[in-house]
């Protein structure tokens, strides 16, 4: 009888344990199927940080162009600074493949400077065409050439380190960062490019797609040893280009409809100098003769002059080869 009592007790314990397990299982099912939201854990998306470049870094964008930050220096010239902290920002821009047949040629050349420079702090200053030391921006850099672009900014933030954005025509943006005083010597070594269609000195160019058709001829090019004191060219080299225009109607012709960019023997573009010389323009029987002035980084005996009309270089320009400059 005693054994029977023990067996019954053990059976009761087993049944009780089974019930508890069933109840626990049922409670778990109710919890799982409740209306509470289900939390799904997602892996964090890895965002690659954009590269930030410094002074001297040459950055090639696609196969189109390359850009190098040359430096950021403070201008102490009182005439330029005008009582505020003023910075000279220099970039070297290389046109690798963007010629008139390139799909983005029109986009590249339709921007005011071929490209734009963005600075988080500061106000840009327009350069003086009589002073080539500061703020000289090349309007267009033909394929195969380099241009040293110089910008002047007035800074009121008091910062010593600056962030730059170099956005282009396809939405790409190259980021740079530099401290005031950081600067390298720009690499102006290279070779003069060759262009399939070019003119020679004394050979007339017929501009048939101008608003008023006219003919232009480069009569002569000479190096200048002397020039007015108010024309400050720094360490650049100055040339006088004498040009003749044959026009159908002298009264309707404007000399402000073109630009002239020099390319030196190392393949660097220079700057157009807007200096009006006394006695010009000289009136000719069928037009005018005027002098143009250009400045280069390299003392060259050969030049290529890139002539564009109406500042619309997206239409293409004219290359004039100048040999044996005296």
ABEGO torsion letter per residue (X at the ends): XAAAAAAAAAAAAAAAAAAAAAAAAAAAAAAAABABBBBBBBBBBBBBBBBBBBBGBBBBBEAABBBBBAEBBBBABAAAAGGBBBBBBBBBBBBAABBAABAAAAAAAABAAGBBBBBABEBBBBBBAABAABGBBBABBBBGBBBBBBBBBBBAAGBABBBBBBBBAAGBBBBBBBBBGBBBBBBABEBBBBBABBBBBGBBBBBAABABBBBBBBABBBBBABBBAABBAEABBBBBBBBBBBBABAAABBAAABBBBBBBAAGBBBBBBBBBBBGOBBBBAAEBBBBBBBBBABBBABBBBBBBBGGBAAAEBBBBBBBGBX
